[in-house]
Amino acid sequence: MKRTLLFLLIAILITSYGFSQGTNITGSHAVKWYSIEEAEKLMKESFKPLFIDTYTEWCGWCKKMDNETFTNDVIADILNNKFYPVKFDAESKVKITFMGSEFVNDGKYGKAHQLAVALLQGQLSYPTVVLMLKNDSNKYEVAPIAGFKQAKEMEMILTFFADNTYGTKTWEDFQKSFVGKVK
């Protein structure tokens, strides 16, 4: 009996330690999500593109993408190493300072936050991931990509932008030659 209780206690401790270390169900590291302000600060220190997951609490497809796409080991690895990944609630009530401007949710756009409207270029659809990249002129470009994406499709999108392939190949040519890791 004591041995069984000791075994259960050790199993519980190991499991809770793993979850406290930011791991997902498969045991690998989960996506390290930043706030938009944290990511902007990091971008100034060392540039990586921003990956902004724009979601709402009521969005079923957003939750599906959280549970199926962002828990994939390959996707988590790419986001953690090649981007500053940000989770942004498009209906947040918090005032946000980003890129030198203040954004609020003042009800002017229904429930949408002003930053969501700006990032999504007025096309309020959820989920939408937004990539912020520097162009050749060292200015930021915003690329919103709407809709639920399975891990295989997300891997292709992330790789296209993370490796700066978008500057040398068309999306069509890249798709033809892409060999991903996601099963």
N, C-alpha and C positions, 0 to 999 in steps of 0.2 A: 504494500500500500504506500509506504513512504517513498519507495523507488518510483512509483507511478506519479505521485504528486511532485516529486523532484523533477521528473522528466517533463511534466506539463508546465511547471514553472520555468524551466530552461527554454522550452519551446516558445512560451509566451514572451519571455525576455528577448530571445533572438528575433522573433517576428516584430516586436515593437521597436527594437533597435533598428532593424532594416527599414521600417517605415519612417522612423524619425530621421534617417539619413537621406531622405529624398529619393527612395527607390520606388520603382513601380512593381507590379505583380511578378514580373519575370526576374526581378532581383537586380536589374541594371539601374543605372542612374536615370532619374526622371528629368524632364525639362526643368531647368532653373528659370522660372519666370521672373521678370523684373517689372517694376512700375515704369511708366513712361519717363518719369523724371530720373530714375536711377539709370535707365538705359541711355538717356541723353547725356548724362554725366560721363558714363563709361565711353560713349562714342567720342567725346572730346579728348579723352585720355588715349584711346587706342581705337581707331575706326574699324568697325564691322558694320555690316548693314543691320538695320532694325527689321525685325519680324514682329508685326503687331497682330495678335489674334483679337479681332473685334467681335465681341459676342454680347448677348443679353441673357439675363437669368431665365427668361421664359422660352428661349430658343431650343427646341428639341434637337435640331441638327447640330447646334453648337455643342451640346452635351455629348452627342454621338461622336463628334470629332475629338472631343476631349478624351473620351473613353476608348476610341478605336485608333485614331491617328496619332495623337500626341503621346500615347503610351507605347508606341512602337519604338524599339531600341534604336533602329536606324534613324528615325526622325528625331528622336531625342538627342542622339549624338550629333547630327548635323546642326540642329538648332543651338545646342550648347557650345559647339566649337566654331561655328562659322557665322553666327548671328548673335544679336542681343535680343532674345525673345521676350516679348511683352504681352501680357494679358490685359485687355482694356474693355471694361464694361461700357458699352455704348450708351447706356442710360444712367451712368454714374452721376451723382449729385455733387461730386467733389470738384473744387476749382483746381485747374491744372495749368501750370506754366510750362510751355513747351516751345522750343525754338524762338524764344524771346517774346512770345505772345501768351496772354491769359485766355483760357477757355473755361466756360461755365455751362451749366445746364439751366438755362433761364426759361425754358418752356417755349421758346420761339420756334423750335423745330419739333414740337410735340414732346415726346419723352427723350428724344435724342440729345446727347451732349454736343456742344459746339465742335469739340475736337473730333468726334465721330463723323460729323457732317463734313468737316474739312478733309479728314483722312480718306473717307469713302467718296469724296467728290460729289456729295449730295445724293448718291445712290445707296440709300439705307437698306441694306440687305444683310441678313445674318445667317450663318457666319460669313465674314469676309476677312481674309488675311491681307495685311498691307505690308508691302516691302518698301523700305526707304533706303535708297541707294545713292551714291555719289556718282555724278556723271563726269565726263571729261573736263568740264569747266569747274569742277569741284563744288557744284551745286547739288542739292538734294532732289531726287526724283521720287515721286510716290506712285507705287504700282499696286492698286487694290485688285484682289482676285477673289471674286464672290463665289459662295457656295461650299457645300460639304466636299471635302477631298479625302479619299481613302489614302492610306499610307503610301501605296505605290505611286499614285499621282502626285502626292505631296513631295515625295522624294525627288521626283523628276523636276518639279518646280523649284524646290530648294537648291538642288544641284545646279540648275541652269543659272540661278542668280548668285549663289555663294561662290562659285568658281569663276565668276565674271564671264561665263560663256555667252551671255546675252550681248556682249560687246563684239563678239567675233563670229557668231553663228545665228542663223535664224532659228526660231522656235521649231519650225517644221523640220529643219535639218537635224537639230539636236534630238528631237523625238525619235527620228529614224535610227540614230546611232547609240542612243542611251541604253545602257545595261545597268540596272539597279540592283541593290542588295535586298530590298524588301521582297519577301516571298509572296 
